[in-house]
């Protein structure tokens, strides 16, 4: 399996041709899933005692399996939070894999980690955090949020009175689902402020004031959101920061989706207060045009993260030796083994420069405003709320939840677009509505108009 022969050379050429075709494509198909039994019928057994050969396996991928995926960078894929990695980043993702770098410790991955850190310096500079703040790349927002909360909890437990207490965190119902999932993994309780819109400092203060004495003792962190996934809403970060400082509570900002907009001059002021956070999550694989998977966790005081996450083991001692000095990413988040997932971002930033990034991010914001205008001009639809960042919530007048679902599947089945419904809290109930999330600067006004016109 590890020898070099003519079959390997030919397969390498096939892979490179596929990669070139994929990167240079200007009219990608949106793709759609098939049931597992359908895919099995198409490709048969692929894992066998003797193997089916690289050429056969690759043909099955190109002919059948590749087409059962939805490219996250399709210009009419506006569901969830899509992605639009630059072609430079995609190319260097291939280089990253081919280079076989273990990215946990400087001793093994100094060159790759250096590049990651150069990209991280730019991201940290966008936050306005004080000198000394720094971060590390993770697999995504969930791992980043978990790393932050574990750091906050361990710092809280440095006080002897809290060592055996089960911690408590506060966030809003509009926070990302990973916050609730992360609380389970970290075994901490979570209290939700009942707002899907902006969580203001006053909302937080009222919630804290309503805690029992025992709950207040267990409260160690508050999670604000810098761009909710559902609607692009930015919490009152400045107001929350002030309360957290007064109450001596860790302030974490989940800006996994919205953090890219820190580079956009038009909306940067909306994030005021983020520079007072203790930790911040940002996902470069969302609005910083990096391939999956690439998240980031940033700390005001990285030493606190190191105290929480640095792993000990006799076989790891050599990495801590002064002869292997350097930045060790594994010390600052939950993973030991890791790829240098920040390398494609570094290459893209080095290739294009940060001004091009600003332009591309501003385009996502502009597309949301264009969509808002088109919705207001279309008699069949109406805005649920004003566009925020690159998210737009809107309703098709007269539709029921099943109408949105049927419309989504029909558009996807035809290969036209992927736009999915969501829910928005309307009074005491949750209303099914439609949602755009713009990331890809290649999405056009005509794309948006055609999607709206399809809601007949």
Secondary structure by P-SEA (a helix, b strand, c coil): cccccaaaaaaaaaaaaaaaaaaacccccbbbbbcaaaaaaacccccccccccaaaaaaaaaccccccccccccccccccccccccaaaaaaaaaaaaaccccccccccaaaaaaaaaaaaaaaaaacccccccccccccaaaaaaaaaaaaaaaaaccccccccbbbbbbcccccaaaaaaaaaabbbbbbccccccccaaaaaaaaaaccaaaaaaccbbbbbccccccccccaaaaaaaaaaaabbbbbbcccccccccccccccccccccccccbbbbbccccccccccbbbbbbccaaaaaaccccccccccccccccccccccccccccccccccaaaaaaaaaaccaaaaaaaaaaaaaaaaaaaaaaaacccccccccccccbbbbbcccccaaaaaaaaaaaaaacccccbbbbbbcccbbbbbbbbbbccccccaaaaaaaaaacc
